[in-house]
Amino acid sequence: LTAGYTVHIIDALQNNDVPLSFRCQSKDDDLGIQKPNVGDDFHFFFHWAAFGSTRFYCHFYWGSKQQFFDVINEHISNDCGRTDIFKNEYECIWKVQDDGFYFAGHNSPELYSLKYSWN
């Protein structure tokens, strides 16, 4: 069995006066339009493709701002954190903030780094 990944997208905006929305998809799956509240953790789990590569990308909208990027691909998966020493499972965490998108392999404040700003 190939490695399993949980991708988290956390709405960490300061307030929800202007709500966040986003749509994530891969070549085979469309996860639909998400409209989280501040503090919500939207997440999805998948097993890495046995042949080829897996890629999920998301388009984020926040008022007049937007951004589009891969939330998981072969490169990003290298920075995801193992969740269980006995299982071949990993987590990748994206935190959406007012100034942009932060990534970490585990949910620890000191691990997050800014990867993208809003457009």
C-alpha positions as CSV (number, residue, x, y, z in Angstrom):
1,L,0.0,0.0,0.0
2,T,1.3,3.4,-0.9
3,A,1.8,6.3,1.6
4,G,-1.3,8.0,3.0
5,Y,-1.5,11.8,3.3
6,T,-3.9,14.0,5.2
7,V,-3.9,17.6,3.9
8,H,-5.2,20.2,6.4
9,I,-6.4,23.7,5.4
10,I,-7.0,25.8,8.5
11,D,-8.9,29.1,8.4
12,A,-6.7,31.3,10.6
13,L,-8.0,34.7,9.3
14,Q,-8.4,37.4,12.0
15,N,-12.1,37.6,11.4
16,N,-14.8,36.3,9.1
17,D,-16.3,39.7,8.0
18,V,-15.1,38.7,4.6
19,P,-15.4,34.9,4.5
20,L,-12.8,32.6,3.0
21,S,-13.8,30.2,0.2
22,F,-11.8,27.7,-1.8
23,R,-12.1,24.8,-4.1
24,C,-9.6,21.9,-4.2
25,Q,-9.2,19.3,-6.9
26,S,-6.9,16.8,-8.5
27,K,-6.9,15.2,-11.9
28,D,-9.5,12.7,-10.7
29,D,-11.3,14.3,-7.7
30,D,-13.1,17.6,-7.1
31,L,-13.6,18.3,-3.4
32,G,-16.1,21.1,-4.1
33,I,-16.4,24.6,-2.9
34,Q,-15.5,25.0,0.8
35,K,-16.6,28.0,3.0
36,P,-15.1,27.5,6.4
37,N,-15.5,29.6,9.5
38,V,-12.5,31.1,11.3
39,G,-10.8,28.3,13.2
40,D,-12.2,25.5,11.0
41,D,-9.9,22.7,9.8
42,F,-10.9,21.4,6.4
43,H,-8.9,18.2,5.7
44,F,-8.9,15.3,3.3
45,F,-7.0,12.0,3.1
46,F,-5.7,10.1,0.1
47,H,-3.2,7.4,-0.8
48,W,-0.3,8.4,-3.1
49,A,-0.7,7.1,-6.6
50,A,1.2,3.9,-7.1
51,F,2.4,5.0,-10.6
52,G,2.9,8.6,-11.5
53,S,2.3,11.4,-9.1
54,T,-0.5,12.8,-7.1
55,R,-1.3,16.6,-7.2
56,F,-4.1,18.5,-5.4
57,Y,-4.4,22.2,-6.1
58,C,-6.7,24.8,-4.6
59,H,-8.0,28.1,-5.7
60,F,-8.6,30.4,-2.7
61,Y,-10.8,33.5,-2.6
62,W,-11.0,36.1,0.2
63,G,-12.8,39.3,-0.8
64,S,-11.0,40.8,-3.7
65,K,-7.9,38.7,-3.1
66,Q,-7.2,35.2,-4.5
67,Q,-4.4,32.7,-4.8
68,F,-4.0,29.4,-6.7
69,F,-1.3,26.7,-5.9
70,D,-0.6,23.0,-5.3
71,V,-1.4,22.1,-1.7
72,I,0.3,18.7,-2.2
73,N,2.5,17.3,-5.0
74,E,5.6,15.2,-5.1
75,H,7.9,18.1,-4.0
76,I,5.6,19.3,-1.1
77,S,5.1,15.7,0.2
78,N,8.8,15.6,1.1
79,D,8.1,18.2,3.8
80,C,5.0,16.6,5.3
81,G,5.4,15.1,8.7
82,R,4.9,11.4,9.6
83,T,1.9,11.0,12.0
84,D,2.6,7.5,13.2
85,I,5.9,5.7,13.4
86,F,4.3,2.4,12.6
87,K,2.1,3.6,9.7
88,N,3.1,5.0,6.4
89,E,0.9,8.1,7.0
90,Y,1.8,11.8,6.8
91,E,0.2,15.2,7.4
92,C,0.7,18.5,5.5
93,I,-0.8,21.6,7.1
94,W,-1.7,24.9,5.4
95,K,-2.8,27.8,7.6
96,V,-4.6,30.6,5.8
97,Q,-3.9,34.0,7.4
98,D,-4.5,37.6,6.5
99,D,-1.0,38.0,5.0
100,G,-0.9,34.7,3.2
101,F,-0.5,30.9,3.3
102,Y,1.7,29.2,5.8
103,F,2.9,25.5,5.6
104,A,4.1,23.1,8.2
105,G,4.7,19.3,8.4
106,H,3.2,19.2,11.9
107,N,0.9,21.6,13.7
108,S,3.4,23.4,15.8
109,P,3.6,27.3,15.7
110,E,7.4,27.4,15.3
111,L,7.3,25.2,12.2
112,Y,5.1,27.3,10.0
113,S,6.7,29.3,7.2
114,L,5.1,31.7,4.7
115,K,4.9,30.1,1.3
116,Y,2.5,32.4,-0.7
117,S,1.0,35.8,-0.3
118,W,-2.4,36.9,-1.5
119,N,-2.8,38.3,-5.0
